[in-house]
Amino acid sequence: MFNPEIEQLPFEKLRRLQNERLMETISRVYENVPFYKEVFDKAGLKPGEIKGVQDLHRIPFTKKSDLRDNYPFALFAEPMEKILRIHASSGTTGKPTVVGYNKSDLDVFDEVVARSLVCAGAKKGMKLHNAYGYGLFTGGLGMHGGATRLGMSVIPVSGGMTDRQLLLLQDFQPEVICCTPSYALTLGEEFKKRGIEIEDLNLKYAVLGAEPWTETVRKEVEKRMGVVATNIYGLSEIMGPGVSQEDFEERGTGSYVWEDHFFPEIVDKDTGEPLPNGKEGVLVFTTLTKQAMPLLRYWTNDICSLNYDPDGKRTHIKMSTIRGRADDMLIIRGVNLFHTQVEVLLEDHDELSANYQLIVTRESTMDQVKLEVEVANSRIDNQKNESIPDLQAALSRKIKNNIGLTMEVEIKDPETIPRSEGGKLSRINDKRG
């Protein structure tokens, strides 16, 4: 562990620490951020009425729209001369969301990423092939700082330029790679196409994040790249990568939330009411130590659940894998659908690749969704096509039985579905206009 004293802190001590930090954060935003003063005043709340995390439900949510409405710097709780770094997420509907960091924030950022890398299997002295994008996106610089804090040698490759990625993976022999899971699949495909044997590489661990993924993708990445693959979670509004991390020896049981810095809640996506551990809903975060731009009850839109693991190495709570985003959930003929539900059903079909896409259309007033998935190169004889119709019918029945939707399935030739070029990859092609 990177910080065992904190990572194994008994629950009662952790809760006391969270409460102390929460009250300091509330005082900071009430005194320094006009937006939050207005939020409290409109709700008829005084900062002193919040005694601990048990009272968080009394505070209204902060939404992404609030960040855009206060663009660019109105949510900063520090004067600009103390802001050492500014990041921004891409704005799909206009202005981007902007976040700022002071020196203390950057120290915390480095610490939680270092903590996450150790959790993923990395060690001091290893080399990190950092294929997250550098720039306004928090991924590249965030992972870089944490790896440096841990004592790793960082190879700042950034995203894209696959030829260069492959060259450096062979020549520099890094033990750890970080990138999006969809780009890890792309690299694994290129290994096979170019005759690069995984035995000739030195990769041992892959730290993957920035998009939802499933066990189906994990198995494919681990097979293609010869690594142990774990999930890292984060979002720029809260910090960046390193908000939570899956342990390399506890894969499939959830990711530890570093809740000494980020307090998580799960709430009902329709009512906003807090839900108990184990129930699935929208993930909400309150920053406990961020100084430049603290956020209270930030609505992430990510759908998951929370649980404490009595058999885990650490005492911090775990979040499940992200099922999808509340705003990305499709409602097809009255059935709620996340693309990850379909991805899970591909797991038992070795004859299919992990490259797929959901195509959504509207015929008259009826929404339709079709699954397009690639055949794996060596699994089906594409010249004869004898098993394609049967496989399409079987997969369609499987989707109907497990999800409740009648869905057309089209099995396509290899390399006909879009791939990641280094960034996030959308699995949904919505053509409804």
C-alpha positions as CSV (number, residue, x, y, z in Angstrom):
1,M,0.0,0.0,0.0
2,F,1.1,3.6,-0.6
3,N,-0.4,5.0,2.6
4,P,-1.5,2.0,4.9
5,E,-2.2,4.2,7.9
6,I,-5.0,6.0,5.9
7,E,-6.0,3.1,3.7
8,Q,-6.6,0.8,6.7
9,L,-8.0,3.5,9.0
10,P,-10.7,2.1,11.3
11,F,-14.2,3.2,10.3
12,E,-14.9,5.3,13.4
13,K,-11.6,7.3,12.9
14,L,-12.3,7.6,9.2
15,R,-15.7,9.0,9.9
16,R,-14.4,11.6,12.4
17,L,-11.8,12.7,9.8
18,Q,-14.5,13.0,7.1
19,N,-16.7,15.1,9.4
20,E,-13.9,17.4,10.4
21,R,-12.9,18.0,6.8
22,L,-16.5,18.4,5.6
23,M,-17.1,21.2,8.1
24,E,-13.9,23.0,7.0
25,T,-15.0,22.6,3.4
26,I,-18.5,24.0,4.1
27,S,-17.0,27.0,5.9
28,R,-14.6,27.6,3.0
29,V,-17.3,27.6,0.2
30,Y,-19.8,29.6,2.2
31,E,-17.3,32.3,2.9
32,N,-15.5,32.4,-0.5
33,V,-17.9,31.1,-3.2
34,P,-21.0,33.3,-3.8
35,F,-22.8,30.4,-5.6
36,Y,-22.6,28.3,-2.4
37,K,-23.6,31.1,-0.1
38,E,-26.7,31.5,-2.3
39,V,-27.4,27.8,-2.3
40,F,-27.3,27.7,1.6
41,D,-29.3,30.9,2.0
42,K,-32.0,29.7,-0.4
43,A,-32.3,26.4,1.4
44,G,-32.5,28.2,4.7
45,L,-29.3,26.5,5.9
46,K,-26.5,27.8,8.1
47,P,-23.1,26.2,7.7
48,G,-23.0,25.3,11.4
49,E,-26.1,23.2,11.0
50,I,-24.1,20.6,9.0
51,K,-22.5,18.6,11.8
52,G,-21.1,15.8,9.6
53,V,-21.7,13.6,6.6
54,Q,-25.0,12.3,8.0
55,D,-26.4,15.8,7.3
56,L,-25.2,16.1,3.7
57,H,-28.7,15.2,2.4
58,R,-29.9,18.6,3.5
59,I,-27.6,20.4,1.0
60,P,-28.9,20.7,-2.6
61,F,-27.0,19.0,-5.4
62,T,-24.4,20.7,-7.5
63,K,-24.9,19.9,-11.2
64,K,-22.7,20.3,-14.3
65,S,-25.0,23.1,-15.4
66,D,-23.9,25.0,-12.3
67,L,-20.3,24.8,-13.4
68,R,-21.2,26.1,-16.9
69,D,-23.4,28.9,-15.4
70,N,-20.4,30.0,-13.3
71,Y,-17.9,29.7,-16.2
72,P,-15.0,30.2,-16.1
73,F,-13.7,30.9,-12.6
74,A,-16.7,31.9,-10.4
75,L,-16.7,28.7,-8.4
76,F,-13.0,29.1,-7.3
77,A,-12.6,29.5,-3.6
78,E,-9.0,30.8,-3.9
79,P,-7.7,34.0,-5.5
80,M,-6.2,33.5,-9.0
81,E,-2.7,34.1,-7.7
82,K,-2.9,30.8,-5.8
83,I,-4.3,28.8,-8.7
84,L,-1.4,26.7,-10.2
85,R,-3.2,24.7,-12.8
86,I,-6.5,24.9,-14.7
87,H,-8.1,22.0,-16.5
88,A,-11.3,21.9,-18.5
89,S,-13.5,19.1,-19.9
90,S,-14.7,19.3,-23.5
91,G,-18.1,21.0,-23.8
92,T,-20.5,19.0,-26.0
93,T,-23.2,21.7,-25.7
94,G,-21.1,24.9,-25.6
95,K,-18.9,26.0,-22.8
96,P,-16.5,23.5,-21.1
97,T,-16.5,22.8,-17.4
98,V,-13.5,24.4,-15.8
99,V,-11.6,23.2,-12.7
100,G,-8.7,24.8,-10.8
101,Y,-6.0,23.5,-8.4
102,N,-3.8,25.2,-5.8
103,K,-0.6,23.6,-4.5
104,S,-2.4,21.6,-1.8
105,D,-4.8,20.2,-4.4
106,L,-2.0,19.1,-6.7
107,D,-0.3,17.4,-3.7
108,V,-3.6,15.5,-3.0
109,F,-4.0,14.7,-6.7
110,D,-0.5,13.2,-6.8
111,E,-1.1,11.2,-3.6
112,V,-4.4,9.6,-4.6
113,V,-3.0,8.6,-8.0
114,A,0.1,7.1,-6.4
115,R,-2.2,5.3,-4.1
116,S,-4.2,4.0,-7.0
117,L,-1.2,2.9,-9.0
118,V,0.0,0.8,-6.0
119,C,-3.5,-0.6,-5.7
120,A,-3.2,-1.6,-9.4
121,G,0.1,-3.5,-8.9
122,A,2.6,-0.8,-9.8
123,K,5.8,-0.3,-7.7
124,K,8.5,2.2,-7.3
125,G,11.1,1.8,-10.1
126,M,8.7,0.5,-12.7
127,K,8.1,2.3,-16.0
128,L,4.6,3.7,-16.8
129,H,3.6,4.0,-20.4
130,N,1.1,6.9,-20.1
131,A,-1.3,6.8,-23.1
132,Y,-3.8,9.2,-21.6
133,G,-4.1,12.5,-23.3
134,Y,-2.0,15.4,-22.0
135,G,-3.5,18.9,-22.0
136,L,-6.8,20.2,-20.7
137,F,-8.0,16.6,-20.1
138,T,-6.9,15.7,-16.5
139,G,-5.9,12.1,-17.4
140,G,-2.4,12.5,-18.8
141,L,-1.0,15.0,-16.3
142,G,-2.9,13.5,-13.4
143,M,-1.4,10.0,-14.0
144,H,2.0,11.5,-14.6
145,G,2.1,13.4,-11.3
146,G,1.0,10.3,-9.3
147,A,3.5,8.0,-11.0
148,T,6.3,10.5,-10.3
149,R,5.2,10.7,-6.6
150,L,5.4,6.9,-6.4
151,G,8.9,6.9,-8.0
152,M,8.1,5.4,-11.4
153,S,9.7,6.4,-14.7
154,V,7.0,8.0,-16.7
155,I,6.9,7.7,-20.5
156,P,4.6,10.5,-21.5
157,V,3.3,9.1,-24.8
158,S,-0.1,10.7,-24.6
159,G,-3.0,9.4,-26.7
160,G,-3.2,8.3,-30.4
161,M,-0.3,7.7,-32.9
162,T,-0.6,3.9,-32.5
163,D,2.6,3.2,-34.4
164,R,4.6,5.2,-31.9
165,Q,2.9,3.5,-29.0
166,L,3.8,0.1,-30.3
167,L,7.4,1.1,-31.0
168,L,7.9,2.4,-27.4
169,L,6.1,-0.6,-25.8
170,Q,8.7,-2.8,-27.6
171,D,11.8,-0.7,-27.1
172,F,11.2,0.9,-23.7
173,Q,9.7,-2.3,-22.1
174,P,7.4,-0.6,-19.6
175,E,5.7,-2.8,-16.9
176,V,2.6,-0.6,-16.6
177,I,0.3,1.0,-19.2
178,C,-2.6,3.4,-18.6
179,C,-5.2,4.3,-21.2
180,T,-8.9,3.9,-22.0
181,P,-10.1,0.3,-22.1
182,S,-11.3,0.7,-25.7
183,Y,-7.8,1.8,-26.7
184,A,-6.2,-1.1,-24.9
185,L,-8.4,-3.3,-27.1
186,T,-7.1,-1.4,-30.1
187,L,-3.4,-2.0,-29.0
188,G,-4.1,-5.6,-28.4
189,E,-5.5,-6.0,-31.9
190,E,-2.4,-4.4,-33.3
191,F,-0.2,-6.7,-31.4
192,K,-1.8,-9.6,-33.2
193,K,-2.0,-8.0,-36.7
194,R,1.7,-7.1,-36.6
195,G,3.0,-10.3,-35.1
196,I,4.0,-8.7,-31.8
197,E,4.3,-11.5,-29.2
198,I,3.2,-10.5,-25.7
199,E,6.1,-12.6,-24.4
200,D,8.5,-10.1,-26.0
201,L,6.9,-7.2,-24.1
202,N,7.4,-6.4,-20.4
203,L,3.8,-5.3,-19.6
204,K,2.4,-6.6,-16.4
205,Y,-0.4,-4.2,-15.4
206,A,-2.9,-2.1,-17.3
207,V,-4.7,0.8,-15.5
208,L,-7.8,1.5,-17.5
209,G,-10.5,4.2,-17.1
210,A,-12.3,7.2,-18.5
211,E,-15.2,5.1,-19.9
212,P,-17.5,2.4,-18.6
213,W,-16.3,-1.2,-19.3
214,T,-17.1,-4.7,-18.2
215,E,-15.6,-8.1,-17.4
216,T,-16.0,-9.0,-21.1
217,V,-13.5,-6.2,-22.0
218,R,-11.2,-7.1,-19.1
219,K,-10.9,-10.7,-20.2
220,E,-10.2,-9.6,-23.8
221,V,-7.6,-7.0,-22.7
222,E,-5.8,-9.4,-20.4
223,K,-5.7,-12.1,-23.1
224,R,-4.5,-9.8,-25.8
225,M,-2.0,-7.8,-23.8
226,G,-0.8,-10.3,-21.2
227,V,-1.6,-8.0,-18.3
228,V,-3.6,-7.7,-15.1
229,A,-6.2,-5.0,-15.9
230,T,-7.8,-2.9,-13.3
231,N,-10.2,0.0,-13.3
232,I,-9.3,3.6,-12.3
233,Y,-12.1,6.1,-11.8
234,G,-12.2,9.8,-11.7
235,L,-13.8,12.9,-13.1
236,S,-12.2,16.3,-13.6
237,E,-14.9,18.1,-11.5
238,I,-13.9,16.2,-8.4
239,M,-10.2,15.8,-9.1
240,G,-9.3,13.7,-12.1
241,P,-8.2,10.1,-12.2
242,G,-7.6,8.6,-8.8
243,V,-10.9,9.1,-7.1
244,S,-11.2,5.3,-6.8
245,Q,-9.2,2.3,-7.9
246,E,-9.7,-1.4,-8.2
247,D,-7.1,-3.7,-6.4
248,F,-5.2,-6.0,-8.8
249,E,-5.8,-8.9,-6.4
250,E,-9.4,-8.2,-5.8
251,R,-10.6,-7.7,-9.4
252,G,-14.4,-7.8,-9.9
253,T,-15.2,-6.8,-6.3
254,G,-15.4,-3.0,-6.9
255,S,-13.0,-0.1,-6.7
256,Y,-11.9,1.5,-3.4
257,V,-13.1,5.1,-3.1
258,W,-10.4,7.2,-1.4
259,E,-13.1,8.6,1.0
260,D,-10.7,10.5,3.2
261,H,-10.7,13.0,0.3
262,F,-13.9,12.3,-1.6
263,F,-17.2,11.4,0.2
264,P,-19.5,9.3,-2.0
265,E,-23.3,8.9,-1.9
266,I,-25.8,7.0,-4.0
267,V,-29.1,8.7,-4.7
268,D,-32.2,7.8,-6.6
269,K,-31.9,9.2,-10.1
270,D,-35.5,10.4,-10.2
271,T,-36.1,11.7,-6.6
272,G,-32.5,12.4,-5.4
273,E,-33.2,10.6,-2.2
274,P,-30.2,8.9,-0.6
275,L,-30.1,5.1,-1.1
276,P,-28.6,2.5,1.2
277,N,-25.4,0.6,0.5
278,G,-25.9,-2.1,-2.2
279,K,-28.6,-0.2,-4.0
280,E,-27.9,1.1,-7.5
281,G,-28.4,4.8,-8.3
282,V,-26.5,8.0,-9.2
283,L,-23.1,8.5,-7.7
284,V,-22.7,11.8,-5.9
285,F,-19.4,13.2,-4.5
286,T,-18.4,15.8,-2.0
287,T,-14.8,16.9,-2.0
288,L,-13.4,17.0,1.6
289,T,-9.9,18.4,1.0
290,K,-10.0,20.3,-2.2
291,Q,-9.2,24.0,-1.7
292,A,-9.2,25.8,-5.0
293,M,-12.6,24.5,-6.2
294,P,-14.5,22.4,-3.6
295,L,-17.8,20.9,-4.7
296,L,-20.7,19.8,-2.5
297,R,-22.8,16.9,-3.5
298,Y,-21.7,16.9,-7.1
299,W,-24.1,14.9,-9.3
300,T,-21.8,12.7,-11.5
301,N,-24.6,11.1,-13.6
302,D,-22.7,7.8,-13.2
303,I,-24.8,4.8,-12.2
304,C,-23.3,2.3,-9.7
305,S,-23.6,1.1,-6.1
306,L,-21.5,1.3,-2.9
307,N,-20.5,-1.3,-0.4
308,Y,-18.0,-2.0,2.3
309,D,-16.0,-5.2,1.6
310,P,-15.3,-7.1,4.9
311,D,-12.7,-9.3,3.1
312,G,-10.9,-6.4,1.4
313,K,-7.4,-5.2,2.1
314,R,-8.6,-1.7,2.9
315,T,-11.3,-0.2,5.1
316,H,-12.5,2.3,2.5
317,I,-15.8,1.8,0.8
318,K,-16.0,0.2,-2.7
319,M,-18.0,1.4,-5.7
320,S,-19.2,-1.1,-8.2
321,T,-18.3,-0.8,-11.9
322,I,-20.1,2.0,-13.7
323,R,-23.2,0.5,-15.4
324,G,-23.6,3.6,-17.5
325,R,-24.5,7.3,-17.2
326,A,-28.0,8.4,-16.3
327,D,-28.1,10.7,-19.3
328,D,-26.8,7.9,-21.6
329,M,-29.5,5.4,-20.6
330,L,-31.6,4.5,-23.5
331,I,-35.3,3.9,-23.1
332,I,-36.4,1.6,-25.9
333,R,-40.1,0.7,-26.0
334,G,-40.4,1.2,-22.2
335,V,-37.2,-0.8,-21.3
336,N,-34.2,0.9,-19.7
337,L,-31.0,-0.1,-21.5
338,F,-27.3,0.6,-20.9
339,H,-24.8,-0.6,-23.5
340,T,-22.9,-2.4,-20.8
341,Q,-25.8,-4.8,-20.3
342,V,-25.3,-6.0,-23.9
343,E,-21.5,-6.1,-23.5
344,V,-21.9,-8.5,-20.6
345,L,-23.9,-10.9,-22.8
346,L,-21.1,-11.2,-25.3
347,E,-18.7,-12.6,-22.7
348,D,-19.5,-16.3,-23.4
349,H,-19.1,-16.0,-27.2
350,D,-15.4,-16.6,-28.1
351,E,-16.4,-16.4,-31.7
352,L,-17.2,-12.7,-31.3
353,S,-14.9,-9.8,-30.6
354,A,-15.3,-7.2,-28.0
355,N,-15.9,-4.5,-30.7
356,Y,-19.6,-3.7,-30.9
357,Q,-22.0,-0.8,-31.3
358,L,-25.7,-0.2,-30.6
359,I,-27.5,1.5,-33.5
360,V,-30.6,3.4,-32.4
361,T,-33.2,4.4,-35.0
362,R,-36.9,5.4,-35.1
363,E,-39.4,3.9,-37.4
364,S,-42.6,5.9,-37.5
365,T,-43.1,6.4,-33.7
366,M,-41.3,3.3,-32.6
367,D,-37.7,3.3,-31.4
368,Q,-35.5,0.4,-32.6
369,V,-32.1,-0.7,-31.5
370,K,-29.7,-3.0,-33.4
371,L,-26.5,-4.7,-32.1
372,E,-23.6,-4.7,-34.5
373,V,-20.7,-6.9,-33.3
374,E,-17.6,-8.1,-35.1
375,V,-16.7,-11.7,-35.6
376,A,-13.4,-12.7,-34.1
377,N,-10.8,-13.3,-36.9
378,S,-10.2,-16.9,-36.4
379,R,-13.5,-18.1,-34.9
380,I,-15.9,-18.4,-37.8
381,D,-15.3,-19.2,-41.5
382,N,-16.5,-16.1,-43.1
383,Q,-16.4,-17.7,-46.6
384,K,-19.0,-20.3,-45.6
385,N,-21.0,-18.1,-43.2
386,E,-22.7,-21.3,-42.1
387,S,-22.9,-20.4,-38.4
388,I,-23.6,-16.6,-38.7
389,P,-27.4,-16.8,-39.0
390,D,-27.6,-19.2,-36.1
391,L,-25.3,-17.2,-33.9
392,Q,-27.3,-14.0,-34.7
393,A,-30.6,-15.7,-33.7
394,A,-29.1,-17.2,-30.5
395,L,-27.7,-13.8,-29.4
396,S,-31.0,-12.1,-30.2
397,R,-32.8,-14.6,-28.0
398,K,-30.2,-14.2,-25.2
399,I,-30.8,-10.4,-25.3
400,K,-34.6,-10.9,-25.2
401,N,-34.4,-13.3,-22.3
402,N,-31.9,-11.2,-20.2
403,I,-32.9,-7.6,-21.0
404,G,-36.4,-7.9,-22.2
405,L,-35.9,-6.3,-25.6
406,T,-36.3,-7.7,-29.1
407,M,-33.1,-6.6,-30.8
408,E,-31.8,-7.3,-34.3
409,V,-28.2,-8.6,-34.2
410,E,-25.8,-8.2,-37.2
411,I,-22.5,-9.9,-37.1
412,K,-20.0,-8.0,-39.1
413,D,-16.6,-8.6,-40.6
414,P,-13.5,-7.8,-38.5
415,E,-12.4,-4.1,-38.4
416,T,-15.7,-2.7,-39.6
417,I,-16.8,-1.1,-36.4
418,P,-15.1,2.1,-35.1
419,R,-12.2,1.7,-32.7
420,S,-10.6,4.0,-30.2
421,E,-7.7,6.1,-31.5
422,G,-6.6,6.8,-28.0
423,G,-9.5,8.6,-26.4
424,K,-13.0,7.7,-25.3
425,L,-15.2,5.5,-27.5
426,S,-18.9,5.8,-27.8
427,R,-20.7,2.5,-28.0
428,I,-24.0,4.1,-29.0
429,N,-24.8,5.5,-32.4
430,D,-28.1,7.3,-32.0
431,K,-29.6,8.1,-35.4
432,R,-33.0,9.3,-34.2
433,G,-32.0,13.0,-34.7
